[in-house]
Amino acid sequence: MEHKYQISKKYNDGTIILIRSQELNEYLDDIGDIPTIEAALGVASVQQDGNETETIEVDSIEFVGKNRWVVKGGWATKFGITCWPEVLKEAGIYDKLKADEVNEPAGRWEATYSRKPKAEGEGMTADKVIGFKLLPPLEDEEAPEKFPF
């Protein structure tokens, strides 16, 4: 079953709560604007990732070959951050992407990516995108009419 809406919340310990629904108000009426772990149990998948994570606002998603996509935005506009098809499928956007085009999102989207130590051993670098979240429109913007790309 393909879901129309996805709501997620990330906790400081790295736990991510993910709720998918056909109707946005179906869960917001019951649990408020930000889901709690207790309210999400049974309707959410919980992920824990031991790596550090950060987020960027998505400008585009591009296919680069061999089943590999890259998400560009924020500081990562030149090369992007690797994103595997299973993450795109999990977010419900894989079937909406076109491999021969630069896919720009409708509305504001945030990508969460894991980080890993640099090969040289100095500092950290982006590893891969591990999830997506729809951000609310800015005050002067309207909500997107299409979902999501």
C-alpha positions as CSV (number, residue, x, y, z in Angstrom):
1,M,0.0,0.0,0.0
2,E,1.4,3.4,-1.0
3,H,1.0,6.1,1.7
4,K,0.1,9.7,0.8
5,Y,1.5,11.3,4.0
6,Q,4.6,10.7,6.2
7,I,5.3,12.3,9.5
8,S,8.5,11.7,11.4
9,K,10.1,12.8,14.6
10,K,13.8,12.3,15.6
11,Y,14.8,12.1,19.2
12,N,18.2,13.1,20.7
13,D,19.1,9.4,21.1
14,G,18.8,8.8,17.4
15,T,15.4,7.1,17.5
16,I,13.2,8.1,14.5
17,I,9.5,7.6,14.7
18,L,7.8,7.3,11.2
19,I,4.1,7.4,10.7
20,R,2.6,6.9,7.2
21,S,-1.1,7.5,6.4
22,Q,-3.5,8.1,3.6
23,E,-5.2,10.9,5.6
24,L,-3.0,13.5,7.3
25,N,-5.6,14.5,9.9
26,E,-6.1,10.8,10.8
27,Y,-3.1,10.9,13.2
28,L,-2.8,14.6,13.9
29,D,-6.2,14.7,15.5
30,D,-5.3,11.9,17.8
31,I,-1.7,12.7,18.7
32,G,-1.2,16.4,18.0
33,D,1.3,18.0,15.7
34,I,4.4,16.1,16.9
35,P,4.0,12.3,17.4
36,T,5.2,10.7,20.6
37,I,6.6,7.2,20.8
38,E,3.6,6.0,22.8
39,A,1.2,7.4,20.2
40,A,3.2,6.0,17.2
41,L,3.7,2.5,18.4
42,G,1.9,0.0,16.2
43,V,1.7,2.5,13.2
44,A,5.3,3.5,12.9
45,S,8.7,1.9,12.1
46,V,11.4,2.9,14.6
47,Q,14.9,3.2,13.3
48,Q,18.1,3.6,15.4
49,D,21.3,4.5,13.7
50,G,24.5,4.5,15.8
51,N,26.1,7.0,13.4
52,E,25.9,10.8,13.7
53,T,23.2,12.3,11.6
54,E,22.5,15.7,10.1
55,T,19.9,17.2,7.8
56,I,19.8,19.4,4.6
57,E,16.9,20.9,2.8
58,V,16.5,19.1,-0.6
59,D,17.0,21.1,-3.8
60,S,17.0,18.0,-6.1
61,I,17.4,14.3,-6.5
62,E,19.3,12.9,-9.4
63,F,20.0,9.4,-10.7
64,V,23.7,8.8,-11.2
65,G,23.8,5.2,-12.4
66,K,24.1,1.7,-11.0
67,N,21.0,2.0,-8.8
68,R,22.5,5.1,-7.1
69,W,20.8,8.4,-6.6
70,V,22.2,11.6,-5.1
71,V,20.3,14.2,-3.0
72,K,21.5,17.8,-3.5
73,G,20.9,20.8,-1.3
74,G,22.4,22.9,1.5
75,W,26.2,22.5,1.5
76,A,25.9,19.4,-0.9
77,T,24.9,21.1,-4.1
78,K,28.0,20.1,-6.2
79,F,28.2,16.3,-5.7
80,G,25.2,15.5,-3.5
81,I,24.8,12.7,-0.9
82,T,24.3,9.1,-1.9
83,C,20.7,7.8,-1.6
84,W,19.8,4.2,-2.3
85,P,16.4,3.2,-3.9
86,E,15.1,1.5,-0.7
87,V,15.3,4.9,1.2
88,L,13.4,6.6,-1.7
89,K,10.8,3.7,-1.7
90,E,10.5,4.0,2.1
91,A,9.7,7.7,1.7
92,G,7.1,7.0,-1.0
93,I,8.9,9.0,-3.7
94,Y,10.8,6.4,-5.7
95,D,8.1,5.8,-8.3
96,K,7.6,9.5,-8.8
97,L,11.3,10.2,-9.8
98,K,12.5,10.3,-13.3
99,A,16.0,8.8,-13.9
100,D,16.7,11.0,-16.9
101,E,15.8,14.3,-15.2
102,V,16.8,16.5,-12.2
103,N,13.9,15.9,-9.8
104,E,13.0,19.1,-7.9
105,P,10.5,18.6,-4.9
106,A,7.2,20.4,-4.7
107,G,7.3,22.1,-1.3
108,R,10.1,22.0,1.2
109,W,11.7,18.6,2.0
110,E,14.5,17.7,4.4
111,A,16.8,14.8,4.0
112,T,18.5,13.2,7.0
113,Y,21.9,11.7,6.3
114,S,24.3,9.6,8.3
115,R,27.9,10.7,8.8
116,K,31.1,8.7,8.8
117,P,34.8,9.4,9.5
118,K,36.8,10.7,6.6
119,A,39.1,8.3,4.9
120,E,42.0,10.5,5.9
121,G,41.0,10.2,9.5
122,E,40.4,13.9,10.1
123,G,36.8,14.8,10.9
124,M,33.5,13.5,9.5
125,T,31.8,13.4,6.1
126,A,28.4,12.6,4.7
127,D,27.7,8.8,4.3
128,K,24.2,8.3,2.9
129,V,20.7,9.7,3.1
130,I,18.6,7.6,5.6
131,G,15.3,9.4,5.5
132,F,13.1,12.3,4.2
133,K,10.6,14.6,5.9
134,L,8.2,17.2,4.5
135,L,8.7,20.6,6.1
136,P,5.9,23.1,6.6
137,P,5.7,25.9,4.0
138,L,7.3,29.2,4.9
139,E,4.9,32.0,5.9
140,D,4.7,33.4,2.4
141,E,4.4,30.0,0.6
142,E,1.4,27.8,0.0
143,A,1.4,24.1,0.6
144,P,2.4,22.1,-2.5
145,E,-0.5,20.8,-4.7
146,K,1.4,17.7,-5.8
147,F,3.0,15.0,-3.7
148,P,6.0,15.1,-3.4
149,F,8.0,15.5,-6.6
